[in-house]
Amino acid sequence: MWNCAGWGPMNGMWFMPIFGLLCMLLFVYFISRVFNRNGGCCGPWNQGISPDNQDKDALLDELKTLRREVEELRKNQNEEH
């Protein structure tokens, strides 16, 4: 009933699993490159300091200096009364 007329003989079909694995590895590589570009994901290649962290550090320093100034003003105001 089945004489493999549609698929042909099985000679040479051993390379199909190897070809499938190679294609899968290529797809995984390209997908990982797309998702890891421009710091899109957390990966070992994206561990640099981002500009956002630098801005946050500058803002935190500014807040600390403002708090010190407020404390000094409160001390001066309490000493006057």
PAMAR-333375 format. One line per 2 residues: number of its first residue (from 1); their letters; for each residue x, y, z of C-alpha. Coordinates in steps of 0.05 Angstrom, whole numbers. Example, Ala and Ser with C-alpha at 12.3 -4.5 7.8 and 13.67 -1.06 7.14 Angstrom:
residues 2
1	AS	246/-90/156; 273/-21/143
//
This chain:
residues 81
1	MW	0/0/0; 54/50/20
3	NC	112/47/-29; 144/115/-11
5	AG	128/143/-79; 116/213/-50
7	WG	179/216/-9; 227/177/-51
9	PM	278/129/-23; 307/139/47
11	NG	378/144/20; 409/209/42
13	MW	356/228/93; 405/220/151
15	FM	427/293/144; 357/321/159
17	PI	364/318/236; 433/350/232
19	FG	406/404/185; 348/416/233
21	LL	395/424/293; 439/473/255
23	CM	378/514/235; 354/514/307
25	LL	421/538/332; 423/594/280
27	FV	353/617/299; 370/617/373
29	YF	433/657/360; 397/710/318
31	IS	339/715/367; 387/724/425
33	RV	424/778/387; 359/816/372
35	FN	336/814/445; 405/831/474
37	RN	419/892/431; 418/962/462
39	GG	414/935/532; 347/902/520
41	CC	358/844/567; 401/826/626
43	GP	460/789/600; 534/785/614
45	WN	546/833/556; 499/887/584
47	QG	530/900/652; 556/970/638
49	IS	533/1031/677; 473/1061/642
51	PD	463/1136/638; 401/1129/681
53	NQ	443/1105/740; 489/1164/732
55	DK	430/1212/733; 402/1177/795
57	DA	469/1184/831; 472/1258/815
59	LL	401/1268/841; 416/1230/905
61	DE	477/1273/918; 435/1335/907
63	LK	383/1310/956; 435/1297/1009
65	TL	463/1368/1002; 393/1397/1006
67	RR	378/1357/1069; 442/1383/1101
69	EV	423/1454/1084; 353/1445/1113
71	EE	383/1417/1178; 430/1476/1183
73	LR	373/1525/1172; 332/1490/1226
75	KN	391/1494/1274; 400/1568/1260
77	QN	326/1581/1268; 324/1544/1335
79	EE	385/1582/1361; 352/1649/1345
81	H	290/1633/1386
//
